[in-house]
């Protein structure tokens, strides 16, 4: 400011010359000068310097640039939760009991109730560090919560399309790193048509690693509406992308690919039914892998089967067979060959290509959730192989199919091994059935009595996560069973289990 420079020059020259102080500028400051006329020249100069410095630091007065008034939030149409539930939610948040908060939000959403205004800021701030739960929070913040998100840039960037007042389904386009794929998954949930259209437009500019990552996101939400997009990328420049695309098309039962796989398998597999003995599965493989399969991403030289089977080394032709079978539903194949699935598995077991056939059935059955295959496969595996198989393939099957098999498996193990299996297995499940919960508690009680103790390596908080998997329908019985042993490892488990029960009762009594 020129006025500041003039005042500094005046101070350097000195006030003894009794020269007139420069007129302050801008005019907003001049009105203050006449108050100093009776003061000494030195005091007037110091006052002027202080006033100009403050003006520079503060800037123009507020009235000179008044912003437009904020628009009000849209009135709510849904009801707020009760005061008691609100108190419970505040307590869970203060205790950082994230699992219980998440369950409470789910119950609120089911009842179509909203968080009260006084909790909105706290929960939105919480979601900044709990980004995976932000989408769930979206359902219970109401119009006032969306209004707040529009005012806070940090909340506008939260996943789950929180700030719906300003559409953010294209946020993933500007994101980088792993956040890009997480945001794309959320955009896909919010608006599948728009997300798929955006992905198609962006597809050519992504590198092969990113293209495969996007396909992994699509594989987590497989629906028929993505078939048109997948059909346009079957000739992608990357072999890995083509292979992943082919598996997705097979899972969605793309008509062209399904027919191609079926015709090919019927051409190379032949059932021979002797007068005496079991059916025999004869395999007649071609001398070369057809170009159509190379374009589909199949590997021409696959030396090893997946690690699940012990990394068995196989020939190129057996590798082709394995890859074809991994795309096919074994139940459908058995019907086309005129066999029962049990007969097909038995014939494959006695074939010279048994490793390739059974491994192909493993992946094909999982791809198509063929529940009939599971009880036929388990007896063919030793205890260690069963554990690997269940950890790898269990998420592909419904709980009603996989839980009885898992129970039969860990009941063969000692307490420590069973505990390790259960801890890893239940991490993939949302909830446990009553029979499975009973079997889990059997293992926990056995582990508590084992000598030496087998809880080593499993902290109380880790075991406590089972509380959010156990069914509440049989709460009294399961809780009494856990209280049979006063092992301190069970303290957090019992506490969280009782808190869940109390939470559900509070909602039930509303």
Secondary structure, 3 states (H helix, E strand, C coil): CHHHHHHHHHHHHCHHHCCCCCCCCCHHHHHHHHHHCCCCHHHHHHHHHHHHHHHHHHCCCHHHHCCCCCCCCCCCCCEECCHHHHHHHHHHHHCCCHHHHHHHHHHHHHCCEECCHHHHHHHHHHHHHCHHHHHHHHCCCHHHHHHHHHHCHHHHCCCCCCCCCCCCCCHHHCCCCHHHHHHHHHHHHHCHHHHHHHHHHHHHHCCHHHHHHHHHHHHHCCCHHHHHHHHHCCCCCCHHHHHHHHHHHHHCCCHHHHHHHHHHHHHHEEEECCCCCCCEEEECCCCCCCHHHHHCCCCCCCCECCHHHCCCECCHHHHHHHHHHCCCCHHHHHHHCCCCHHHHHHHHHCCCCHHHHHHHHHHHHHHCCCHHHHHHHHCCCCHHHHHHHHHHHHHHCCHHHHHHHHHHHHCCCCHHHHHHHHHHHHCCCCCCCHHHHHHHHHHHHHHHHCCCCCCCCCCHHHHHHHHHCCCHHHHHHHHHHHCCCCCHHHHHHHHHHHHHHHHHHHHHCC
